[in-house]
Amino acid sequence: MRYLLIYTDDPSLASGWDDEARASAYSWIEEVNRSGVGLQGSPVRPTADATTIKIRDGELIITDGPYAETKDVVMGFSIIAAADLDEAVALTKGHPIFDEGGAIEIRPILKL
């Protein structure tokens, strides 16, 4: 089964993401990719660079910024292959984002 890992963090804690912390996170991602479990992933630009689009009553609405007001913001994502949720959790719990106060949301990807 494939799982989407959504990396989130509180922007007020962003100062903890120095070069060493980023290098540790990238190293974890490279290791997962080399193992064959990691399928795809990337950090994303900050919420200040986000654009949200909606269509309401047939009208296109374009808004600068994130899709929702929230304490945590999306920092990146990965797609992994795991036998089940337990395996996905076991793999994910080694990610260094937790050392920086962040979180990872794990979502199964539906087959279409």
The first five atom37 places (N, CA, C, CB, O) and aatype in JSON, in Angstrom:
{
  "aatype": [12, 1, 18, 10, 10, 9, 18, 16, 3, 3, 14, 15, 10, 0, 15, 7, 17, 3, 3, 6, 0, 1, 0, 15, 0, 18, 15, 17, 9, 6, 6, 19, 2, 1, 15, 7, 19, 7, 10, 5, 7, 15, 14, 19, 1, 14, 16, 0, 3, 0, 16, 16, 9, 11, 9, 1, 3, 7, 6, 10, 9, 9, 16, 3, 7, 14, 18, 0, 6, 16, 11, 3, 19, 19, 12, 7, 13, 15, 9, 9, 0, 0, 0, 3, 10, 3, 6, 0, 19, 0, 10, 16, 11, 7, 8, 14, 9, 13, 3, 6, 7, 7, 0, 9, 6, 9, 1, 14, 9, 10, 11, 10],
  "atom_mask": [
    [1, 1, 1, 1, 1],
    [1, 1, 1, 1, 1],
    [1, 1, 1, 1, 1],
    [1, 1, 1, 1, 1],
    [1, 1, 1, 1, 1],
    [1, 1, 1, 1, 1],
    [1, 1, 1, 1, 1],
    [1, 1, 1, 1, 1],
    [1, 1, 1, 1, 1],
    [1, 1, 1, 1, 1],
    [1, 1, 1, 1, 1],
    [1, 1, 1, 1, 1],
    [1, 1, 1, 1, 1],
    [1, 1, 1, 1, 1],
    [1, 1, 1, 1, 1],
    [1, 1, 1, 0, 1],
    [1, 1, 1, 1, 1],
    [1, 1, 1, 1, 1],
    [1, 1, 1, 1, 1],
    [1, 1, 1, 1, 1],
    [1, 1, 1, 1, 1],
    [1, 1, 1, 1, 1],
    [1, 1, 1, 1, 1],
    [1, 1, 1, 1, 1],
    [1, 1, 1, 1, 1],
    [1, 1, 1, 1, 1],
    [1, 1, 1, 1, 1],
    [1, 1, 1, 1, 1],
    [1, 1, 1, 1, 1],
    [1, 1, 1, 1, 1],
    [1, 1, 1, 1, 1],
    [1, 1, 1, 1, 1],
    [1, 1, 1, 1, 1],
    [1, 1, 1, 1, 1],
    [1, 1, 1, 1, 1],
    [1, 1, 1, 0, 1],
    [1, 1, 1, 1, 1],
    [1, 1, 1, 0, 1],
    [1, 1, 1, 1, 1],
    [1, 1, 1, 1, 1],
    [1, 1, 1, 0, 1],
    [1, 1, 1, 1, 1],
    [1, 1, 1, 1, 1],
    [1, 1, 1, 1, 1],
    [1, 1, 1, 1, 1],
    [1, 1, 1, 1, 1],
    [1, 1, 1, 1, 1],
    [1, 1, 1, 1, 1],
    [1, 1, 1, 1, 1],
    [1, 1, 1, 1, 1],
    [1, 1, 1, 1, 1],
    [1, 1, 1, 1, 1],
    [1, 1, 1, 1, 1],
    [1, 1, 1, 1, 1],
    [1, 1, 1, 1, 1],
    [1, 1, 1, 1, 1],
    [1, 1, 1, 1, 1],
    [1, 1, 1, 0, 1],
    [1, 1, 1, 1, 1],
    [1, 1, 1, 1, 1],
    [1, 1, 1, 1, 1],
    [1, 1, 1, 1, 1],
    [1, 1, 1, 1, 1],
    [1, 1, 1, 1, 1],
    [1, 1, 1, 0, 1],
    [1, 1, 1, 1, 1],
    [1, 1, 1, 1, 1],
    [1, 1, 1, 1, 1],
    [1, 1, 1, 1, 1],
    [1, 1, 1, 1, 1],
    [1, 1, 1, 1, 1],
    [1, 1, 1, 1, 1],
    [1, 1, 1, 1, 1],
    [1, 1, 1, 1, 1],
    [1, 1, 1, 1, 1],
    [1, 1, 1, 0, 1],
    [1, 1, 1, 1, 1],
    [1, 1, 1, 1, 1],
    [1, 1, 1, 1, 1],
    [1, 1, 1, 1, 1],
    [1, 1, 1, 1, 1],
    [1, 1, 1, 1, 1],
    [1, 1, 1, 1, 1],
    [1, 1, 1, 1, 1],
    [1, 1, 1, 1, 1],
    [1, 1, 1, 1, 1],
    [1, 1, 1, 1, 1],
    [1, 1, 1, 1, 1],
    [1, 1, 1, 1, 1],
    [1, 1, 1, 1, 1],
    [1, 1, 1, 1, 1],
    [1, 1, 1, 1, 1],
    [1, 1, 1, 1, 1],
    [1, 1, 1, 0, 1],
    [1, 1, 1, 1, 1],
    [1, 1, 1, 1, 1],
    [1, 1, 1, 1, 1],
    [1, 1, 1, 1, 1],
    [1, 1, 1, 1, 1],
    [1, 1, 1, 1, 1],
    [1, 1, 1, 0, 1],
    [1, 1, 1, 0, 1],
    [1, 1, 1, 1, 1],
    [1, 1, 1, 1, 1],
    [1, 1, 1, 1, 1],
    [1, 1, 1, 1, 1],
    [1, 1, 1, 1, 1],
    [1, 1, 1, 1, 1],
    [1, 1, 1, 1, 1],
    [1, 1, 1, 1, 1],
    [1, 1, 1, 1, 1],
    [1, 1, 1, 1, 1]
  ],
  "atom_positions": [
    [[0.85, -1.17, 0.0], [0.0, 0.0, 0.0], [0.89, 1.24, 0.0], [-0.96, 0.0, 1.22], [2.0, 1.23, 0.54]],
    [[0.39, 2.28, -0.6], [1.13, 3.55, -0.61], [0.53, 4.5, 0.41], [1.11, 4.19, -2.03], [-0.68, 4.54, 0.63]],
    [[1.42, 5.27, 1.03], [1.02, 6.24, 2.04], [1.63, 7.6, 1.71], [1.45, 5.78, 3.46], [2.77, 7.69, 1.25]],
    [[0.84, 8.63, 1.94], [1.31, 10.01, 1.82], [1.72, 10.47, 3.21], [0.22, 10.95, 1.2], [0.92, 10.42, 4.15]],
    [[2.95, 10.92, 3.34], [3.44, 11.51, 4.59], [3.43, 13.01, 4.39], [4.87, 10.98, 4.98], [4.08, 13.53, 3.49]],
    [[2.69, 13.72, 5.23], [2.61, 15.18, 5.14], [3.37, 15.75, 6.34], [1.11, 15.68, 5.12], [2.96, 15.57, 7.49]],
    [[4.47, 16.42, 6.06], [5.31, 16.99, 7.11], [4.77, 18.36, 7.49], [6.78, 17.08, 6.66], [4.62, 19.23, 6.63]],
    [[4.49, 18.56, 8.77], [3.98, 19.85, 9.24], [4.82, 20.35, 10.4], [2.5, 19.74, 9.65], [5.47, 19.58, 11.11]],
    [[4.78, 21.66, 10.57], [5.51, 22.26, 11.68], [4.84, 23.58, 12.04], [7.01, 22.48, 11.32], [4.16, 24.2, 11.21]],
    [[5.05, 24.0, 13.25], [4.58, 25.29, 13.72], [5.57, 26.34, 13.2], [4.45, 25.33, 15.29], [6.75, 26.27, 13.54]],
    [[5.13, 27.31, 12.41], [6.06, 28.28, 11.84], [6.85, 29.06, 12.89], [5.31, 29.24, 10.99], [7.95, 29.54, 12.6]],
    [[6.31, 29.18, 14.1], [7.06, 29.9, 15.14], [8.28, 29.1, 15.59], [6.15, 30.19, 16.33], [9.17, 29.65, 16.25]],
    [[8.33, 27.8, 15.25], [9.48, 26.97, 15.6], [10.48, 26.85, 14.46], [9.01, 25.59, 16.02], [11.47, 26.14, 14.57]],
    [[10.21, 27.54, 13.37], [11.05, 27.42, 12.17], [12.5, 27.76, 12.43], [10.51, 28.31, 11.07], [13.38, 27.29, 11.7]],
    [[12.77, 28.56, 13.43], [14.16, 28.92, 13.73], [14.98, 27.7, 14.12], [14.22, 29.96, 14.84], [16.21, 27.73, 14.03]],
    [[14.32, 26.62, 14.55], [15.03, 25.39, 14.89], [15.54, 24.66, 13.67], [0.0, 0.0, 0.0], [16.39, 23.77, 13.78]],
    [[15.04, 25.02, 12.49], [15.45, 24.36, 11.25], [16.68, 25.04, 10.67], [14.3, 24.36, 10.22], [16.61, 25.76, 9.68]],
    [[17.81, 24.79, 11.32], [19.07, 25.31, 10.81], [19.61, 24.34, 9.75], [20.1, 25.52, 11.97], [18.97, 23.34, 9.43]],
    [[20.79, 24.64, 9.23], [21.37, 23.8, 8.17], [21.57, 22.36, 8.63], [22.7, 24.38, 7.72], [21.37, 21.43, 7.85]],
    [[21.96, 22.17, 9.88], [22.19, 20.82, 10.4], [20.88, 20.03, 10.47], [22.83, 20.89, 11.79], [20.86, 18.85, 10.12]],
    [[19.81, 20.67, 10.92], [18.51, 20.0, 11.01], [18.0, 19.64, 9.62], [17.48, 20.89, 11.75], [17.48, 18.55, 9.41]],
    [[18.15, 20.56, 8.67], [17.72, 20.27, 7.3], [18.53, 19.13, 6.7], [17.85, 21.53, 6.43], [17.97, 18.25, 6.05]],
    [[19.83, 19.14, 6.92], [20.69, 18.07, 6.41], [20.28, 16.72, 6.99], [22.16, 18.37, 6.74], [20.3, 15.71, 6.28]],
    [[19.91, 16.71, 8.25], [19.46, 15.47, 8.89], [18.17, 14.96, 8.24], [19.25, 15.69, 10.4], [18.02, 13.77, 7.99]],
    [[17.24, 15.87, 7.98], [15.98, 15.49, 7.34], [16.23, 14.98, 5.92], [15.0, 16.68, 7.31], [15.67, 13.96, 5.53]],
    [[17.06, 15.66, 5.15], [17.36, 15.23, 3.8], [18.07, 13.87, 3.8], [18.21, 16.27, 3.07], [17.83, 13.04, 2.93]],
    [[18.93, 13.66, 4.78], [19.62, 12.37, 4.9], [18.63, 11.25, 5.15], [20.65, 12.42, 6.04], [18.75, 10.17, 4.58]],
    [[17.63, 11.5, 6.01], [16.6, 10.5, 6.29], [15.83, 10.17, 5.01], [15.62, 11.0, 7.38], [15.58, 9.0, 4.71]],
    [[15.46, 11.2, 4.26], [14.71, 10.99, 3.02], [15.55, 10.21, 2.02], [14.29, 12.34, 2.43], [15.02, 9.3, 1.37]],
    [[16.82, 10.54, 1.87], [17.7, 9.82, 0.94], [17.82, 8.35, 1.34], [19.09, 10.47, 0.9], [17.81, 7.47, 0.47]],
    [[17.93, 8.08, 2.64], [18.03, 6.7, 3.12], [16.76, 5.92, 2.79], [18.29, 6.69, 4.65], [16.82, 4.78, 2.34]],
    [[15.61, 6.53, 3.02], [14.33, 5.88, 2.72], [14.21, 5.63, 1.22], [13.14, 6.74, 3.22], [13.74, 4.57, 0.81]],
    [[14.62, 6.58, 0.41], [14.56, 6.41, -1.04], [15.5, 5.3, -1.51], [14.9, 7.71, -1.75], [15.13, 4.51, -2.38]],
    [[16.71, 5.24, -0.95], [17.66, 4.19, -1.32], [17.15, 2.8, -0.96], [19.0, 4.43, -0.65], [17.44, 1.83, -1.65]],
    [[16.39, 2.71, 0.12], [15.87, 1.42, 0.57], [14.77, 0.89, -0.35], [15.34, 1.53, 1.99], [14.41, -0.28, -0.28]],
    [[14.24, 1.76, -1.22], [13.17, 1.36, -2.11], [11.79, 1.62, -1.54], [0.0, 0.0, 0.0], [10.79, 1.45, -2.25]],
    [[11.7, 2.01, -0.28], [10.41, 2.29, 0.36], [9.9, 3.66, -0.06], [10.54, 2.21, 1.9], [8.71, 3.84, -0.3]],
    [[10.81, 4.62, -0.14], [10.43, 5.97, -0.54], [10.23, 6.04, -2.05], [0.0, 0.0, 0.0], [11.09, 5.6, -2.81]],
    [[9.12, 6.57, -2.47], [8.79, 6.62, -3.89], [8.93, 8.01, -4.47], [7.4, 6.11, -4.11], [9.31, 8.16, -5.63]],
    [[8.62, 9.02, -3.68], [8.66, 10.4, -4.17], [8.54, 11.32, -2.97], [7.53, 10.69, -5.21], [8.0, 10.92, -1.93]],
    [[9.03, 12.54, -3.08], [8.86, 13.5, -2.01], [9.66, 14.75, -2.26], [0.0, 0.0, 0.0], [10.55, 14.79, -3.12]],
    [[9.32, 15.79, -1.49], [10.0, 17.05, -1.65], [9.59, 18.01, -0.55], [9.72, 17.66, -3.03], [8.45, 17.94, -0.07]],
    [[10.48, 18.89, -0.14], [10.03, 20.0, 0.7], [9.22, 20.94, -0.19], [11.25, 20.75, 1.36], [9.32, 20.89, -1.41]],
    [[8.42, 21.79, 0.42], [7.64, 22.77, -0.33], [8.0, 24.17, 0.15], [6.12, 22.52, -0.18], [8.52, 24.35, 1.26]],
    [[7.73, 25.15, -0.67], [8.01, 26.54, -0.33], [7.12, 26.97, 0.84], [7.79, 27.47, -1.57], [6.11, 26.32, 1.1]],
    [[7.48, 28.04, 1.53], [6.69, 28.51, 2.68], [5.28, 28.94, 2.28], [7.4, 29.68, 3.35], [4.99, 29.19, 1.11]],
    [[4.4, 29.02, 3.28], [3.01, 29.4, 3.03], [2.89, 30.78, 2.4], [2.21, 29.37, 4.32], [1.91, 31.06, 1.7]],
    [[3.85, 31.64, 2.62], [3.82, 32.97, 2.01], [3.86, 32.88, 0.48], [5.0, 33.83, 2.52], [3.43, 33.8, -0.21]],
    [[4.37, 31.77, -0.04], [4.46, 31.57, -1.49], [3.28, 30.77, -2.04], [5.75, 30.88, -1.84], [3.23, 30.49, -3.24]],
    [[2.34, 30.41, -1.19], [1.2, 29.59, -1.62], [0.16, 30.42, -2.35], [0.57, 28.9, -0.42], [0.02, 31.62, -2.12]],
    [[-0.57, 29.77, -3.23], [-1.73, 30.35, -3.9], [-2.86, 29.34, -3.77], [-1.44, 30.69, -5.41], [-2.67, 28.16, -4.07]],
    [[-4.02, 29.78, -3.33], [-5.18, 28.91, -3.19], [-6.22, 29.34, -4.2], [-5.76, 28.97, -1.74], [-6.51, 30.53, -4.36]],
    [[-6.79, 28.34, -4.91], [-7.86, 28.67, -5.85], [-9.14, 27.95, -5.42], [-7.47, 28.27, -7.3], [-9.1, 26.84, -4.89]],
    [[-10.25, 28.61, -5.65], [-11.57, 28.07, -5.36], [-12.5, 28.51, -6.48], [-12.09, 28.53, -3.96], [-12.26, 29.53, -7.13]],
    [[-13.54, 27.76, -6.68], [-14.61, 28.2, -7.56], [-15.89, 28.2, -6.74], [-14.74, 27.28, -8.84], [-16.32, 27.16, -6.24]],
    [[-16.48, 29.37, -6.61], [-17.72, 29.55, -5.84], [-18.73, 30.24, -6.73], [-17.46, 30.36, -4.52], [-18.46, 31.31, -7.28]],
    [[-19.88, 29.63, -6.86], [-20.94, 30.17, -7.72], [-20.41, 30.47, -9.13], [-21.53, 31.45, -7.1], [-20.77, 31.48, -9.74]],
    [[-19.56, 29.58, -9.63], [-19.01, 29.73, -10.97], [-17.9, 30.74, -11.12], [0.0, 0.0, 0.0], [-17.39, 30.94, -12.22]],
    [[-17.5, 31.38, -10.02], [-16.46, 32.4, -10.07], [-15.15, 31.84, -9.51], [-16.9, 33.66, -9.28], [-15.12, 31.23, -8.45]],
    [[-14.07, 32.07, -10.25], [-12.74, 31.67, -9.81], [-12.22, 32.67, -8.79], [-11.76, 31.56, -11.01], [-12.18, 33.87, -9.06]],
    [[-11.83, 32.18, -7.64], [-11.29, 33.03, -6.57], [-9.85, 32.6, -6.33], [-12.16, 32.94, -5.25], [-9.59, 31.43, -6.03]],
    [[-8.94, 33.53, -6.45], [-7.52, 33.26, -6.24], [-7.07, 34.05, -5.03], [-6.67, 33.63, -7.5], [-7.25, 35.26, -4.95]],
    [[-6.46, 33.33, -4.06], [-6.02, 33.95, -2.82], [-4.55, 33.64, -2.59], [-6.88, 33.48, -1.63], [-4.14, 32.49, -2.75]],
    [[-3.77, 34.63, -2.23], [-2.39, 34.39, -1.83], [-2.39, 33.78, -0.44], [-1.54, 35.7, -1.86], [-3.18, 34.17, 0.42]],
    [[-1.51, 32.83, -0.23], [-1.37, 32.23, 1.09], [-1.97, 30.84, 1.17], [0.0, 0.0, 0.0], [-2.47, 30.31, 0.18]],
    [[-1.9, 30.25, 2.36], [-2.33, 28.86, 2.54], [-3.84, 28.7, 2.4], [-1.89, 28.34, 3.9], [-4.59, 29.68, 2.43]],
    [[-4.26, 27.45, 2.25], [-5.68, 27.15, 2.05], [-6.5, 27.32, 3.31], [-5.85, 25.76, 1.54], [-7.72, 27.46, 3.24]],
    [[-5.84, 27.32, 4.48], [-6.58, 27.43, 5.74], [-5.74, 28.16, 6.77], [-7.0, 26.04, 6.28], [-4.51, 28.11, 6.73]],
    [[-6.4, 28.83, 7.69], [-5.71, 29.42, 8.83], [-5.49, 28.3, 9.83], [-6.52, 30.62, 9.47], [-6.45, 27.71, 10.33]],
    [[-4.25, 28.01, 10.13], [-3.93, 26.9, 11.01], [-2.61, 27.18, 11.72], [-3.86, 25.58, 10.24], [-1.79, 27.96, 11.24]],
    [[-2.42, 26.54, 12.85], [-1.19, 26.73, 13.59], [-0.02, 26.04, 12.89], [-1.33, 26.2, 15.01], [1.08, 26.59, 12.82]],
    [[-0.25, 24.83, 12.36], [0.8, 24.1, 11.67], [0.7, 24.32, 10.17], [0.72, 22.6, 12.0], [-0.4, 24.47, 9.63]],
    [[1.83, 24.33, 9.51], [1.87, 24.51, 8.07], [2.58, 23.31, 7.43], [2.59, 25.83, 7.69], [3.42, 22.67, 8.06]],
    [[2.21, 23.03, 6.18], [2.83, 21.94, 5.44], [4.23, 22.37, 5.02], [1.98, 21.53, 4.21], [4.42, 23.44, 4.44]],
    [[5.2, 21.51, 5.32], [6.59, 21.79, 4.97], [7.08, 20.94, 3.8], [7.49, 21.57, 6.17], [8.02, 21.31, 3.1]],
    [[6.42, 19.8, 3.59], [6.84, 18.91, 2.52], [6.02, 17.64, 2.55], [0.0, 0.0, 0.0], [5.08, 17.52, 3.34]],
    [[6.39, 16.7, 1.7], [5.66, 15.45, 1.63], [6.57, 14.33, 1.14], [4.44, 15.58, 0.72], [7.61, 14.59, 0.55]],
    [[6.16, 13.11, 1.39], [6.78, 11.93, 0.81], [5.68, 10.94, 0.51], [7.86, 11.31, 1.75], [4.63, 10.95, 1.15]],
    [[5.93, 10.09, -0.45], [5.07, 8.95, -0.72], [5.92, 7.72, -0.48], [4.47, 8.98, -2.18], [7.01, 7.58, -1.04]],
    [[5.42, 6.82, 0.37], [6.16, 5.61, 0.68], [5.29, 4.39, 0.37], [6.6, 5.6, 2.16], [4.07, 4.49, 0.25]],
    [[5.95, 3.25, 0.24], [5.25, 1.97, 0.09], [5.49, 1.18, 1.37], [5.75, 1.18, -1.19], [6.63, 1.01, 1.8]],
    [[4.42, 0.72, 1.97], [4.51, -0.07, 3.2], [3.41, -1.12, 3.19], [4.39, 0.85, 4.47], [2.37, -0.94, 2.56]],
    [[3.65, -2.22, 3.89], [2.67, -3.3, 3.92], [1.36, -2.87, 4.58], [3.25, -4.51, 4.65], [0.28, -3.27, 4.17]],
    [[1.49, -2.04, 5.62], [0.3, -1.6, 6.36], [0.66, -0.35, 7.17], [-0.23, -2.73, 7.29], [1.8, 0.12, 7.12]],
    [[-0.31, 0.17, 7.9], [-0.1, 1.38, 8.67], [0.98, 1.19, 9.74], [-1.4, 1.83, 9.33], [1.77, 2.1, 9.99]],
    [[1.03, 0.02, 10.36], [2.05, -0.22, 11.39], [3.45, -0.09, 10.81], [1.87, -1.63, 12.01], [4.33, 0.5, 11.44]],
    [[3.67, -0.62, 9.61], [4.97, -0.51, 8.97], [5.27, 0.94, 8.61], [5.03, -1.4, 7.72], [6.41, 1.39, 8.75]],
    [[4.26, 1.67, 8.14], [4.44, 3.08, 7.79], [4.82, 3.89, 9.04], [3.15, 3.66, 7.16], [5.71, 4.74, 8.98]],
    [[4.16, 3.62, 10.16], [4.48, 4.32, 11.41], [5.89, 3.97, 11.86], [3.47, 3.95, 12.52], [6.65, 4.86, 12.26]],
    [[6.26, 2.69, 11.8], [7.6, 2.27, 12.22], [8.68, 2.98, 11.41], [7.76, 0.76, 12.09], [9.69, 3.4, 11.96]],
    [[8.46, 3.11, 10.12], [9.42, 3.79, 9.26], [9.45, 5.28, 9.58], [9.08, 3.56, 7.78], [10.53, 5.87, 9.69]],
    [[8.3, 5.88, 9.72], [8.17, 7.33, 9.87], [8.7, 7.83, 11.21], [6.74, 7.73, 9.71], [9.19, 8.95, 11.28]],
    [[8.59, 7.03, 12.25], [8.98, 7.53, 13.57], [10.46, 7.86, 13.69], [8.62, 6.52, 14.62], [10.87, 8.47, 14.68]],
    [[11.27, 7.46, 12.71], [12.68, 7.81, 12.73], [13.0, 9.15, 12.07], [0.0, 0.0, 0.0], [14.16, 9.55, 12.03]],
    [[12.0, 9.84, 11.56], [12.24, 11.11, 10.86], [12.67, 12.19, 11.86], [10.96, 11.56, 10.09], [12.08, 12.31, 12.93]],
    [[13.69, 12.97, 11.52], [14.19, 14.01, 12.42], [13.25, 15.2, 12.62], [15.49, 14.51, 11.91], [13.55, 16.07, 13.43]],
    [[12.14, 15.27, 11.9], [11.21, 16.38, 12.1], [10.71, 16.43, 13.54], [10.01, 16.27, 11.14], [10.4, 17.5, 14.06]],
    [[10.65, 15.26, 14.19], [10.16, 15.21, 15.56], [11.12, 15.9, 16.52], [9.93, 13.77, 15.98], [10.71, 16.41, 17.56]],
    [[12.42, 15.91, 16.17], [13.42, 16.59, 17.0], [13.21, 18.11, 16.98], [14.84, 16.25, 16.52], [13.65, 18.81, 17.89]],
    [[12.53, 18.6, 15.94], [12.31, 20.03, 15.78], [10.89, 20.45, 16.2], [12.57, 20.44, 14.34], [10.5, 21.6, 15.99]],
    [[10.13, 19.52, 16.78], [8.79, 19.84, 17.24], [7.71, 19.68, 16.18], [0.0, 0.0, 0.0], [6.56, 20.07, 16.4]],
    [[8.07, 19.13, 15.02], [7.11, 18.96, 13.94], [6.29, 17.68, 14.08], [0.0, 0.0, 0.0], [6.42, 16.94, 15.06]],
    [[5.46, 17.44, 13.09], [4.59, 16.27, 13.08], [4.51, 15.72, 11.66], [3.17, 16.62, 13.61], [4.85, 16.41, 10.69]],
    [[4.07, 14.48, 11.55], [3.84, 13.86, 10.25], [2.45, 13.26, 10.24], [4.93, 12.78, 9.93], [2.11, 12.44, 11.1]],
    [[1.65, 13.67, 9.28], [0.34, 13.06, 9.08], [0.52, 11.96, 8.04], [-0.73, 14.12, 8.62], [1.09, 12.18, 6.98]],
    [[0.02, 10.76, 8.35], [0.12, 9.62, 7.44], [-1.28, 9.34, 6.89], [0.7, 8.34, 8.17], [-2.23, 9.14, 7.64]],
    [[-1.38, 9.33, 5.56], [-2.68, 9.05, 4.92], [-2.5, 7.96, 3.86], [-3.28, 10.33, 4.28], [-1.61, 8.06, 3.01]],
    [[-3.35, 6.94, 3.92], [-3.32, 5.94, 2.84], [-3.74, 6.6, 1.53], [-4.25, 4.73, 3.18], [-4.63, 7.46, 1.51]],
    [[-3.11, 6.19, 0.44], [-3.46, 6.72, -0.87], [-4.44, 5.74, -1.51], [-2.19, 6.93, -1.77], [-4.18, 4.54, -1.58]],
    [[-5.57, 6.26, -1.97], [-6.59, 5.43, -2.6], [-6.14, 5.01, -4.0], [-7.93, 6.17, -2.67], [-5.54, 5.8, -4.72]],
    [[-6.44, 3.79, -4.37], [-6.18, 3.35, -5.73], [-7.35, 3.77, -6.59], [-5.96, 1.8, -5.8], [-8.51, 3.56, -6.23]],
    [[-7.06, 4.36, -7.74], [-8.11, 4.76, -8.66], [-8.18, 3.8, -9.81], [-7.89, 6.17, -9.17], [-9.02, 3.97, -10.71]]
  ]
}
